[in-house]
Amino acid sequence: MTHENFMHRCFDLARLGAGHVSPNPMVGSVLVHEGRIIGEGWHKEYGKAHAEVNCIAAVREEDRHLIEKSTLYVSLEPCCFHGKTPPCTNLILRSNIKEVVISCLDETPAVRGKGVEILRKAGIEVIEGVLADAPFKPSDFRNTYITKQRPFIQLKFAQSADGYMGVPGKQVWFSNHFSQLLAHKGRAEFDAILVGTNTALTDNPSLSNRFWPGKSPLRIVLDRERQVLNDAHLLRSDQPTWVVCEKQLGSDFTTDSLRFLELGFDEHLLEKLLAELFHHRITSLVVEGGATTIRHFMEKGFWDEAAMINNSLRLGSGIPAPTPTGDELASFALEGDTLTVIRNQQPKPLNFV
């Protein structure tokens, strides 16, 4: 077994915290003695114990004497300051662990490199960068949020075999049951989901997570002139919703979960919206369309990956699908559909606040 094998296990554990730990990062950890995992854990809930704490606590009584002879693997640099929980570096030192292997540094200013420095000064061997270039790292959401000053952004859309997203003014279904399950899994993992006015009017989506365990995301609709009716699915549930508009236009329709965010729909609309999301500690956003909205994010460079579901249906004409360019991270079949994920090689940070 290699460092990479055990780090993959850390990644798998970290993802079990998806949808539960934001704005904290997803983190997984395993403790290994002579090739055998004697403890493992992950950050399960925001404000609760971190991965390293749960990992070491999970070691059985008969194996606890092996802790100081073991290697600790962590998917993200251990924290070194007292926030809602004590520093994990302190626990590592108290446990007399002699070797720590990490994937990525934590870009949080209070941590970046300092956790590693503390451990090394105490005589602990620290190995960095294991699977640091791997796609879909569980640290991507948090580190993008910190370094880019905006959420991690996924563009998600389905398209026909001949490259169309739909027909103007008409609802067209592309994805099958498996694609739908995957979409709802994403809704459980992302903090927020966004659509434009045309998608809200044409599809009347709920944008809720109904087919996968977990929460529903914050819903955001770009509705400049308040065209989305008050009885739309988007506005008629307890799921938190932002309506981004130029003016509320005197509407007295409101609920505890509904917020009208008045922004000027000018060339800096997305910058202002992303700054607002950053301020509210929204670390991840999936943009589900439509085509015009997705293209606006692409043109600005405000996207980190694109998830495209390709269907065998041919429309012949309609709304052309966007064509994101970048590195292909994955492509796999979902029964009759194919999911392709593209990584943006030059994701833009938020400079306008």
N, C-alpha and C positions, 0 to 999 in steps of 0.2 A: 504494500500500500504506500502511496506517495502523498506528499503534502497536498497535491491537487485533489486526490481522492477525498481526503478529509475536509478540504475546503468546500468541495461540492456538497458534502453533507451539511456543512455550516450554511451554505446558501439555501438548501432545501428546508432546513429548520427555520431560517430567517423568514422565509416566505409564509410560514404559518402565522406570522404576526400581521400579514397584509390586511389593511382595513381596520386595525385595532390600535396601532401604535403612533400614527401620525399626530403631530409633526415630528416625533422622534423617528429615527431610522429603524428599518427592519434589520435585526442582527441575530445571527445564530452562532453557536459555540459548541465545540466538542473537546473532551479531555481524553487523551490517548496515552496508554501505557504499553510499550512494546507491541504496537500494532493493534491493540484492542481498545475500543472505545469503552471507557469506564463511567463516563458521564456526558450528558448532552442537554442543551437547553436553548431557549430563544426568548427574545423580548416579546412578551405576550400581550401587554396592555400599557398604554401611555400612563406614565407616572408610577408604574409598578417595577418590580425587579428586572434588571437587565439580563442579557443572555448569559454572561459569565457567571452571575450569581446563581441563576437557575441551573446552569451546567454543573457547577461545583456542588451545589446542594443535592443534585440528583445522584451523586456517587453513593453506591451502597456502602453500608457500614463496614462490610468485610473488605472493601477496596479502598477505604479512606487513607490507609497508610501508604497507598501508591500515589496519592495526589502530588506530593513533592517530587516524585520521580517521573512525572508525566509531562507531556507537551500539551499546551492549551492552544487550540485553534479558534480564531474569532474572525468573522467575516468583515469586521470593521475595527479600527483602532479602539482600544479600551478607553473609556472616558476617564478624565483625571480631575474633575471638579465636582463639587457637591451641588447638585440641582435638586430634583425631586427625590433622588436616591444618592447614596454615598458613591464616591469614585470607585470604579472597578479596578483601577490600578492598585488601590489600597488592599482590596481583597486578594489580588494576585500576589502581592508582596507577603501578606499574612499567611497565604497558603504555601509559601516557599516553593512555588513553581519556578523551574529553572529555564524553561524555553517557551516562548510564545510565538505563534505564527499568525500573521494577519494578511488580509487581502488588500484593503484600501485604508488610507488615512481618513480620519473623520475631518471633513473640511470646516466644521464648526470652529470659529476663531479661538475659543477657549480650549480647544483640544488639539488642533492640527499639529501633529508631530510631538506635542508635549507629552502625550501618554506614552509614546515610544521612548522618548528621552528619559522619563522617570524610570521606566523599567530597565533600560540599559544602564543608567547610573547606579541602579541597585544590583548590577551584575547579572541580570537576566538576558539571555540571548534572544534577540527579536529578529525574526525573519519577515520581511515585508514583500508585498507585491505578488503573492500567490493568487493567480487567476484575476489579477488586477485589470486585464484587458478583456475579460470574458463578457459576452453580451448578457443583458438581463440581470445584472448584479443587483442584489437587494438594496445596496447602498445608493443606487442611482437616483431615486426620488429625493432623498435628503441632501445628497451632495450637489445635485443640480440646483435645488432650492437655495442652498447656501451660496454656491459660486456664481450662479446666474441671476440671483435675486428675483427669481420667479419660479412658478411650479415646473416640474417635469411635465412636458406636453406630448401626448400621443394623439396623432391624427388617425381617426378610424373611419373607414367607409367601405361599402360593398359596391362592386361594379360588375356589369355584364361581361360576357366573353368578348364582345366587340367594343368595350371601353366606355360604357355609359353608366352613370349613377342613377338615372331615372328619367322620367318624362315630366316636363313642366306641368304643375298643377295636378298631378296624378300620383297616388301612392303605388309604389312598385316594391314588391318583396323579393329580395334576392336570397338571403341567407336561409340555410336549413336549420333543423333542430340543434345540431351540434354547434354550428356557428352561433346560434342564439345563446346556447349555454355558455359558450366562451365569452360572448359579449357581456352577459350578466355576471360572470365571474370577474371580469374587469371592473364592472360597476361596484362590486364589493371591495375592490382593492384600491381604486382611485378615490381621491378626496372629492373631486368635482367633475361634472360632465356638462358640456356646452353645445347648444345648437343655435342656428340663426332663425330669423322670422319665418322664412319660407318653409323650413322643415317643420317648425312648430305648427304652421297653418295647414300644410299639406298632410302630414302624417299624424298630427295630434298625439305625439308620443307621451308616455308617462315618465320615461327616463328613470324608472325605479328598478331595483334589483328584485325580481320575482322568482327567478329560477336557479338561484345559487345561495348557499348559506352566507349570511353576513348582512351588513348595512347597505343602505342606499346612499348614493353620493349627493352632495350639494348640486342642485340643478341650476343652470344659468342659461337664460335665453336672451339673445341680442334682439331687442324689439324696439327699434328707434321711435316709432310713432304709436306704440301701444296698440298694435293690431291684433294681438293674441287675445281672444275673448276670455272673459272671466270664468267661463265654465270649461275651459280647456283642461285636459288632464294635467298639464304642467302646473296649473294654478289651483288645483282642487284636491290637495292632500296635505298631510302634515309633514311631508318631506321638505326640508329647507330649500327655498328657491329664491334666486335673484333674477329680477327682471331689469335688464340694462336698457335704459331708454334716455331720450334727451330731456323729456319732461314727463312727470307722472300724469299730466293732463287732467288734473282734478278728480281722478278716480278715487272713490271712497271704498273700493274693494280692497280688503286687507285681511290677513290672518297672521297669527303669531309666527308662522314659518315663512312668510312672504316678505321680501324686501325689494323696494324699488331703488335702483342705483342710477342716479341721474348723471350721465356723462355726455360730453359733447362727441358726436359721431364725426370726428374729423380724422386727419391722418394719424393721430396719436391715440385713437380709441383703444387699440389693443394694449399699448403701453400703459395707459391709465387703468385698464381693467386688470392687467397682470400685476401692477403695483398694488391694487386693492386686494387681490388674492394673496399676494405676498404678505401684506399687512395683517391679513386674517389667518395667516399661517396655513394656507392651503398649499401642500407640497406637490400635488399631482393633479393633472387635468387631462381628461380625454375629450377631444373635440370630435363630435359625431356629425358635423355638417350643418348645412349642405355644402355643395361644391364651392359656392362663392365664399362662404365662411372659411372653409379649409384653405382655399387659395390665399385668402388674406393672411392667414397664419404662415403659410409657406413663403409668401412674398416678403414678409417681415423677417423670416428666419426664426420665428418663434415656434420651433418644434424640435423634438428630440428623436422621436421614432414615428413611423407611419405603419399602421396595421391595415392591410388591404385584403378584403375577402373577395375572391374571384369566383364568379358563378358561371355555369355553362349556358345560361339563358342568353339569347341574342335579341337585342332591342331594335337594331337597324338604325335608330336615330334617337336623339334625346339630349340629356345634359351630359356633356363630356366629363369623365372622371379626371381628377387631378393626377399629375404624374410626378410624385416626389422622387428626387434623385439622391442616392447615397449608397451605402453598403448594405447588401442583403444579409440580415442576421439569421433568418430562418424562413423556411417554406415547407408547409406540410398539408396533407389532405385532411379535410373534415367531411367525410363521406363524399358528396358530389362537389363540394366547395374546396378551394385552396386558399389557405391563409399565408400571406407573405408579409414579413416585417422588414422594414427598411430603416437604417439608422442615418440620421443627419450628421454628416461629418463636420459641419460648421454651424452648430446651434448658437443662436444669438443670445447674449445676456441682455438683461433689462437695464438700459442706460438712462431711459427717460422716466423720471418719477415726478 
